[in-house]
Amino acid sequence: MVLGAELVTRIDQAVSLYGPGRPIPEQELRERLSGIGLEPDPEYAAFVGRWGGCYVGVPVHAWDHASTLGRETCVDLTLRARANFGEVIDGLVFAEDGSGNPLWIGADRAVHLSDHDGGPQIRQIASSFSALLSENVHDESSTTFG
C-alpha cells in the first residue's frame, strides 16, 4: 500500500469529518495531467484514487472534489502557479496555503511551498506527499497545518 495502513486509517477518519470527493481513476488522472505535461505522483494518485480531492487537515485538490474545496482543480492551480512563478513550479500544485502560496509535489517527489510575500522563496515543507499528510491529517493524533 503506497500510503501505509496507519495513514490510510487516519485519512479515513478525517474524510469522515470533512467529506470525500469523487475518486479519480488512475487512467483519468494520467490523461488529465498529461494535458499539462505531468505524470502523477504515486502517493497523490493513491490518495485521489480513494478519496478524490478533499480536505483532511490539508487541502488536496483534484477535480469533482468535496465542496469544502470550492471549484478550482489541481490543473487550474498548477497553471496559475506556472504563470506566476514560472519554471520553479516543476510539478503538480494540489493546494494553496492561507495566503495563496502554491504547494506542489515537485519532480523530486518532495512537497514545496513558494512564498510570494517576501519575494519568491521556495521551501521544501515535506519529503513526500505522504509525509505531509502524516504530519497534518486531522485526527486524534494530528497537528495543525501551517
N, C-alpha and C positions, 0 to 999 in steps of 0.2 A: 504494500500500500504506500503510495507516494507521500501522503501526508502523515502517516503514522496513526495507529489506532487511538492513542490517547488524545491527539489533537483533533481527530475526527469526532470523538465523543464531545469534546469541549465546543467545537464548532456547531455540532448538532444542538447543544444546549442554547448557544447564542442565537441560532437560527429560529429556535422555538420561541424566543423572546421577540425577535425583530422581524421575522418572516423571510421566506426564501424568494428568489427569483425563479425564472424558468430555467431548468437545467439545459445547458448548451452541449449538444452532442459534439464530440471531438472533430468530426468532419466539418460540421458547420463552423466551428471555431477556426479551424485551419483555413477554410475558404474565405471567411470574413477577414481574417488577419493577413492573409496573403495579398489582399487588395491594397494593403498599406505596407507591404514588403516585410512582414514579420512572421516568424514561427512562434507558436505558443510555448511558453514555459510549461514544463510538465506539471509542476505544482499548481500553477494557475489553472491549467486545463483540468486537473483533477477537481479543484475547488468549484469552478463554474460548471463542470460536468455533473456535479452532485447537487449544488445549491443554487446555481445561477449567480447572477450579480445580486449582492445583498450586503447589509451592514452586520458585522459580527464583533464590533469594537473598533474596527477599521472598515471604511467603505471599500467594497470590491465591485467596481463597475464591470458590466459585460453589456448585454442588451436584453430587453424584456426582463429587466431586473425588478427587485422589490420596490414598491412605491416610495419607500423611505429615501431612495437614492435619486429620485427625480427621473428625468428622461435622458440625460447625457450618457452616451455609450462610451466604452473604453476607446473606440475608434475616434469619436469626437474629441475626447480628452487628449489622445495622442496627437492628433492632427493640430489641435490648438497649441499644445506644448511645443511641437516641432516648429510651428510658425513663430512662437515667442522666443524660443531658446535655441533653435537650430539643431545642428548635428549632435550636440551634447545629449539629446534625448535619443538614446540608442536602443530603445525597447518599448514595451507596451506600458502606457500610462493607465493605471487601473483606479486611480483616486487622486484627489487633491486634498491638501490639509485645510484647516480652517481659514487660512489666508490666501487660498487659491494656488498654492505651490504644488506642482505636479509630483506625484510619487509613481515611480516606474520600476519595472523589472528590467534591468539592463542586460546587455549582451553577455555580461559576466555572471548572470543569474542572481546578482545581489539586488536589493531594493535601494533605490536612490531617491533623494529629495533635492529639488532645486529651489533655493530660497531667492526670490527675485527682489525682496525688500532691501537687502544690503548689497545689491549688485548680484549678478548671477553666481551664487556659490552652490556647489554640488557636494552633498554629503551622502555617504553610504549609511543608511539607517538600519539595515539588517543584512545578514549574509545571504539570505534567501527569502523567498516569499513565505515559506512555511515558518521560518524563524520569526518573521514579522508577525504572522498570525499567532504563533505560540506566545509571543510577548504581549499581544494586545487583545486577544479574544476575550469578550465579556462573559465571564462565568465566575464561579465561586473562587477560582484561583487567579483571577485576572488583575492586570494593572490597567492604567489608562493610556490611551494613545496620545502621543504628542511629546 
